Amino acid sequence: MVIVAAVDRSDRASAVVREAVTLGEAFDEPVDVLHVLTREEFVSLERTNVSETGEAVPLESVVETARNIADETIAEANVTATAVGLVGDPADEIVGYANEQGARYIVAAGRKRSPVGKALFGSVVQSVLLSAECPVVSLRTEA
């Protein structure tokens, strides 16, 4: 089993990783820190690269970019964990990865949104909470 820490580029990411490591230590489980680049971010990287070099960005490079973001968060939290990068819909990728790995827990932190904002734009953490097969630890931290 593994503890999955789902992180974005926010100030909350380090707190998510530290909480995941605390759970990992309590259950003697490894921690995977997961960052998912959205399709929109992928398209933006692709457009930039094509306009600058005339060539498409290999998917492996985009996944490496996502992994680097996870690595930066691990370094910022000053812990030991494995960085994982994926591309796609964040909620789907987080839940899919957790299911594939047989995760014990998913740890994530949501953004503060009004009920109308959640209804209009959705919430990654809300989707993960509703879709995950394992328990989800949702942190309420100040950004």
N, C-alpha and C positions, 0 to 999 in steps of 0.2 A: 504494500500500500504506500501511498504518498500523500503529503499535504500539498495542495495546490494554492499558491498565492497569486491571485489575478491582479495585475497592476496596470495602471495607466501612467501618464506622465505628470500626475498631480503631486502635490505635497503630501498626500495621504499614502502614497505608495510605500514609503519606508515603514510606516506603522503597520501596514498590511503584512509586509515581509517579516517584521519582528514578531507579530502575533502568530504568523504561520510557523516560525521557528520555535516559538514557545510551545505550540501544540506538537510540533515535530519532536521536540525534546521530551515532552510528557508521554508521548506514545511510542517513542523510539522509532520514528518514521522520517524518511528523507523529505526535503522540501524542494518543490519545483516552483520557480518563480516564472510566471507566464505573462507575456505581453502579446497582445493581438493587434496587428496593424489592420485597420479597416480597409475595405475596398477603395474608399475614397482617398485614403492616404496612399495606397498602392498606385492608383491612377495618377495622383499628383506627382509621385516620384517618377513614374513612367513618363509623364509629359515633360517634366523638367529634364530628365536624362535624354529623351529623344530630341528636344530642342537644343540641348548643349552638345550632344555627341552624335546624334543621328541614329542611335542604336537603342533597342529595347533593354530594359533592366531585367536580368535573369531573376526568376522567382527565388532562387537560392540567395541572391543578394538582398532581396526584400525580407526574407525570413531572417537573414543574418542581422539586418537592421533592427528588427523586432527583438531578436535575442540580445543584441547590444544594449537596448533600452532596459531589458530585464537585468542584464549584468550590471549596469550603472546603478540600478535600484538596490541590488544585492550589496554592492560596494558602499553605497550611501548608508545602508542599514548596518554595515560592518558585521555581516554574518556569513555563514557558509550555506550555500544552496546551489541548485542547478538552474541555469537560465534556459528558458524555452521561448522561442519566437514562432508565431503563427500569423497567417493572413486570412482574413474573412470577417464574418459577423462576430463581434466579440462574445456575445452571450452563447451563440451556438458553438464557437470554437472552445470556449472555456468549459462548457458542459461536456462537449465531445471528448476533449482531452482528459477531463476528470474521469469520465466513464471508461475510457480506454485504459487509463492507468489504475483503475480500481481505487480512486482517491478515498481517503478516510474523511477528509474535510476539504472544502473550498473556502478560502478566506478572501474577502473583497471589501472595498469601501465605496459606497455610493456617493453621488453628488447630492447636495440638498436641492430638491426641486419641489415646486408646488404640485398638488394633485393634478391640476390642469396641465402643467408642464410634463408630468409623467404620462398623462393620457395622450398628449399630442406628440411627444418626442420619444416616448418609451424610456426605459431604464435598464441598463445592462444588468445591474445587480438584481433588480426585480425579476427580470427574465431568468437569471441564473437561479434565484431562490425558487421560482416556480417549476423549473425544468430539471434541476439537478437530482440525481439519484442518491447523493450523499448529503450529509448535513452541510449547511453553508453558514459560515460565521461572517456576519455583516457588521463592519466597524462603523461607528458614527464618530468621525473625527472632524476637527476643524481644519479647513483648507488654509 
